[in-house]
Amino acid sequence: MVRNIAGVVVGLALGVLAILLVEMVGQAIVPLPLDAERSDPAMLAAAVASVPMTAFLFVVLAWAAGAFVGAWIAARLGSRGAAAVVVVILLLTSVYNMAVLPNPLWFWVLGVLAFPALGVLGARMGERGRPASAHV
């Protein structure tokens, strides 16, 4: 149980870090318009509506990387169940993010599919790397 809790906590932390790092790269390549005030929801929504598709693709890539890293770490330290918890938490936060900002339908589809697809892959790879005695 302790291994699973540690897996979830560390998996979430490193998954979020992976998301932030990939999103930072995306922002450097495709920045939001300079006049976008990030603390004003209406201005941020208008800015999001005007960004190119490449910016959205970087976000999906970031979410996929976060799901993979988080699930890999959680499965490595805990179990496949710990990896699932990490993926579900990250997925729910992304769904909230998508609900708050105007996003195209294709972004919703890719965003929602990225988490389970890369989460399963990360969990499987994380389990393979554990010693046989550590399997939960």
The 8 nearest C-alpha neighbors of each residue, nearest first, counted from 0:
[[1, 3, 2, 4, 77, 5, 135, 78],
 [0, 2, 4, 3, 5, 77, 6, 76],
 [3, 1, 77, 5, 0, 4, 76, 6],
 [2, 4, 77, 6, 0, 81, 5, 1],
 [5, 3, 1, 7, 6, 2, 8, 0],
 [4, 6, 2, 8, 3, 7, 9, 1],
 [7, 5, 73, 76, 3, 77, 4, 9],
 [6, 8, 10, 4, 73, 81, 5, 9],
 [9, 7, 5, 11, 10, 6, 4, 12],
 [8, 10, 12, 6, 11, 7, 5, 13],
 [9, 11, 69, 73, 72, 7, 13, 8],
 [12, 10, 14, 8, 9, 69, 13, 85],
 [11, 13, 9, 15, 10, 14, 16, 8],
 [14, 12, 16, 10, 15, 11, 69, 9],
 [13, 15, 65, 69, 11, 17, 68, 16],
 [14, 16, 18, 12, 17, 13, 65, 11],
 [15, 17, 13, 19, 14, 18, 20, 12],
 [18, 16, 65, 14, 20, 15, 19, 13],
 [19, 17, 61, 65, 15, 16, 21, 20],
 [20, 18, 22, 16, 17, 21, 23, 15],
 [19, 21, 23, 17, 22, 18, 16, 24],
 [20, 22, 61, 24, 23, 18, 19, 25],
 [23, 21, 25, 19, 24, 20, 61, 58],
 [24, 22, 26, 20, 25, 21, 19, 27],
 [25, 23, 27, 21, 22, 26, 28, 20],
 [24, 26, 22, 28, 23, 57, 27, 29],
 [27, 25, 30, 23, 29, 28, 24, 22],
 [28, 26, 24, 25, 30, 29, 23, 22],
 [27, 29, 25, 26, 30, 24, 54, 23],
 [28, 30, 26, 25, 27, 54, 31, 53],
 [31, 29, 26, 27, 28, 32, 25, 54],
 [30, 32, 33, 46, 29, 50, 35, 26],
 [31, 33, 34, 35, 30, 46, 50, 49],
 [32, 34, 35, 31, 30, 36, 46, 37],
 [33, 35, 32, 36, 46, 31, 42, 37],
 [36, 34, 33, 32, 43, 46, 42, 37],
 [35, 37, 39, 38, 42, 43, 34, 40],
 [36, 38, 43, 39, 35, 40, 42, 46],
 [37, 39, 36, 40, 43, 42, 35, 41],
 [40, 38, 42, 36, 37, 41, 43, 35],
 [41, 39, 43, 42, 44, 38, 37, 36],
 [42, 40, 44, 43, 39, 45, 46, 36],
 [43, 41, 45, 44, 39, 40, 35, 36],
 [42, 44, 46, 40, 45, 41, 37, 35],
 [43, 45, 47, 41, 42, 46, 100, 40],
 [46, 44, 42, 48, 43, 47, 41, 49],
 [45, 47, 43, 49, 48, 44, 35, 42],
 [48, 46, 44, 49, 50, 45, 43, 101],
 [47, 49, 45, 46, 50, 44, 101, 102],
 [48, 50, 46, 47, 45, 51, 32, 31],
 [51, 49, 47, 48, 54, 46, 52, 31],
 [52, 50, 53, 54, 49, 55, 29, 48],
 [51, 53, 55, 54, 56, 50, 57, 106],
 [54, 52, 56, 51, 55, 57, 29, 50],
 [53, 55, 57, 52, 56, 51, 29, 25],
 [56, 54, 58, 52, 57, 53, 59, 106],
 [55, 57, 53, 59, 58, 54, 60, 52],
 [56, 58, 60, 54, 25, 55, 59, 61],
 [57, 59, 61, 55, 60, 56, 22, 62],
 [60, 58, 62, 56, 61, 110, 57, 63],
 [59, 61, 57, 63, 58, 62, 56, 64],
 [62, 60, 18, 21, 58, 64, 59, 63],
 [63, 61, 65, 59, 64, 60, 18, 66],
 [62, 64, 60, 113, 66, 61, 65, 117],
 [65, 63, 61, 67, 62, 66, 68, 60],
 [64, 66, 14, 18, 62, 17, 68, 63],
 [67, 65, 118, 63, 69, 114, 64, 68],
 [66, 68, 121, 118, 117, 64, 70, 65],
 [69, 67, 71, 65, 14, 70, 66, 64],
 [68, 70, 10, 14, 66, 72, 71, 11],
 [71, 69, 82, 122, 73, 121, 118, 67],
 [70, 72, 121, 125, 122, 68, 74, 69],
 [71, 73, 75, 10, 69, 70, 74, 76],
 [74, 72, 6, 82, 10, 70, 76, 7],
 [75, 73, 78, 125, 77, 79, 122, 82],
 [74, 76, 125, 72, 126, 73, 129, 77],
 [77, 75, 6, 73, 74, 2, 72, 3],
 [78, 76, 3, 2, 6, 74, 73, 75],
 [77, 79, 74, 81, 80, 135, 3, 82],
 [78, 80, 82, 74, 81, 122, 83, 77],
 [81, 79, 83, 78, 82, 84, 74, 3],
 [80, 82, 84, 78, 83, 3, 79, 7],
 [83, 81, 70, 73, 79, 85, 74, 80],
 [84, 82, 80, 86, 81, 85, 87, 79],
 [85, 83, 81, 87, 82, 86, 88, 80],
 [84, 86, 82, 88, 83, 87, 11, 7],
 [85, 87, 83, 89, 84, 88, 66, 90],
 [86, 88, 90, 84, 89, 85, 91, 83],
 [89, 87, 91, 85, 90, 86, 84, 92],
 [88, 90, 86, 92, 87, 91, 85, 93],
 [89, 91, 87, 93, 88, 92, 86, 114],
 [92, 90, 94, 88, 93, 89, 87, 95],
 [91, 93, 95, 89, 90, 94, 96, 88],
 [92, 94, 96, 90, 95, 91, 97, 89],
 [95, 93, 97, 91, 96, 92, 98, 90],
 [94, 96, 98, 92, 93, 97, 91, 99],
 [97, 95, 93, 99, 94, 98, 92, 100],
 [98, 96, 94, 100, 95, 99, 93, 102],
 [97, 99, 95, 96, 100, 94, 101, 102],
 [100, 98, 96, 97, 95, 101, 44, 40],
 [101, 99, 97, 44, 98, 102, 96, 47],
 [102, 100, 44, 48, 99, 103, 47, 97],
 [101, 103, 100, 97, 106, 104, 107, 48],
 [102, 104, 106, 105, 107, 101, 48, 108],
 [103, 105, 107, 106, 108, 102, 109, 101],
 [104, 106, 108, 107, 103, 109, 110, 102],
 [107, 105, 109, 104, 103, 108, 110, 102],
 [108, 106, 110, 104, 105, 109, 111, 103],
 [107, 109, 105, 111, 106, 110, 112, 104],
 [110, 108, 112, 106, 111, 107, 113, 105],
 [111, 109, 107, 113, 59, 108, 112, 106],
 [110, 112, 108, 109, 113, 107, 114, 90],
 [113, 111, 109, 110, 114, 115, 108, 116],
 [114, 112, 63, 110, 116, 111, 109, 115],
 [113, 115, 66, 118, 116, 112, 117, 63],
 [116, 114, 118, 117, 119, 113, 112, 86],
 [117, 115, 113, 118, 119, 114, 112, 120],
 [118, 116, 67, 120, 119, 114, 115, 63],
 [117, 119, 115, 67, 66, 121, 70, 120],
 [120, 118, 122, 117, 121, 116, 115, 123],
 [119, 121, 117, 123, 118, 122, 124, 116],
 [122, 120, 71, 67, 118, 70, 124, 119],
 [123, 121, 71, 70, 125, 119, 74, 124],
 [124, 122, 126, 120, 125, 121, 119, 127],
 [123, 125, 127, 121, 126, 122, 120, 71],
 [126, 124, 71, 75, 122, 74, 128, 123],
 [125, 127, 123, 128, 74, 75, 129, 124],
 [128, 126, 124, 125, 129, 123, 130, 75],
 [127, 129, 125, 126, 124, 130, 75, 123],
 [130, 128, 126, 127, 75, 133, 131, 125],
 [129, 131, 133, 132, 128, 134, 127, 126],
 [132, 130, 133, 134, 129, 127, 128, 126],
 [131, 133, 130, 134, 129, 135, 126, 128],
 [134, 132, 130, 131, 135, 129, 77, 76],
 [135, 133, 131, 132, 129, 78, 130, 126],
 [134, 78, 133, 77, 79, 132, 3, 2]]
